[in-house]
Amino acid sequence: MSRYDEFQRFRGELNEMILARATTHTKRFFTLDTKIYEDGALDARTKELLGLVASMVLRCDDCIAYHIDQCVKAGVSDEEMSEAFDVALIVGGSIVIPHLRRAVAFLEECRARD
């Protein structure tokens, strides 16, 4: 199974398990997390790029993969993605490089599916 498929399967199954036993607070947080990325003063595409940069700086590979997938679905170009990677690298420093490698590999997988 590809990393992309494994990520989607694992995320979907575990989110279902979490929400099946979640408190109201957890359910509200999950809803807020979804709503925040909808179009507003900033479009959803820009918000996904912001989420990607934050995730890279925070070094969360699951979050990076999620936001790359959403960026690809939103039509973000490779050039735009590379500039977002640059922002993450300059803000986060060299510790972001291993996450950048995995981000590029995941982006390649997403593009191959697209």
NORMOGI-V124696 format. One line per field, one symbol per residue. ss: DSSP state (H for helix, E for strand, - for the rest). A space follows every 10 residues. Layout:
BEGIN
ss: ???
END
This chain:
BEGIN
ss: --HHHHHHHH HHHHHHHHHH ---HHHHHHH HHHHHH---- ---HHHHHHH HHHHHHHH-- HHHHHHHHHH HHH----HHH HHHHHHHHHH HH-HHHHHHH HHHHHHHHHH HHH-
END
